[in-house]
Amino acid sequence: MDISKKMEKEGAAHGTVITADFQGSGRGRGRMRTWEMEKGLNLPFTVFLGYSNIDDIPKALTLRTGLAVSLAIEEAIPLLKEKVFVKWPNDIIINGKKAAGILCEASEGNVHIGIGINVLQKEFPLHLQKKATSLLLEAGGIKPEAGNGEKFKYLLLEKIIAHLFNELKTENNWKARLQKRIYRIGEQVTFVDGGADSGKEIKGRLDGISDSGELLITPNGLHTPQSFITGELKFLS
């Protein structure tokens, strides 16, 4: 992400992709959250998109990126078909565990999309073992026909970029297709509105997303969904 911002100042082209072999200080949404990876086993990369002004940035960019990533994973690993979900606003979930994270940072019309995918990692720190997973673990091994190791990582990267291009070039009914894979849609949730320490908790049914990517929840006792821009979802079980 930092290199992408440096390249932006140097006139990087729209669509520039920067990959890394290792990420040791990946940023999360919260100040105390980081994204750590084992060296050589995963796929961290940043996509730079340069638009004329902020109004040209595609709406719901983070979620549409999540849709592209999930479609690419299912295409690269058919065993995971219909098992890859997008947790609002920026996580990719497989079998209840996080396999990838997305972080978008924008300045004027320029956007840096940071994506980290656990691809070949087999072990995670103790505090993450119930929360994190990898494509290798969930697929029971990467199949030879898909390519192995380094080749597979960059095959996956190619597919992600292709899907991202398709998701962002037109409206193409992205909301309807994304709605189908929103993680635990229709279930009861607790939502912390705003910052993690805001104390503003809403309990209700997760109803999906709005046309601009806001989270829709129908609070218990009400009949109309409310929309939320920032916050954190918590599930009851």
PyMOL commands that set and color helices and strands:
alter all, ss='L'
color gray80, all
select helices_A, chain A and resi 2-9+54-56+61-76+78-80+126-128+135-139+144-146+149-169+174-179
alter helices_A, ss='H'
color red, helices_A
select strands_A, chain A and resi 16-19+26-27+34-35+43-50+84-87+91-94+97-107+110-117+188-193+201-209+215-219+226-228+231-235
alter strands_A, ss='S'
color yellow, strands_A
deselect
rebuild
show_as cartoon
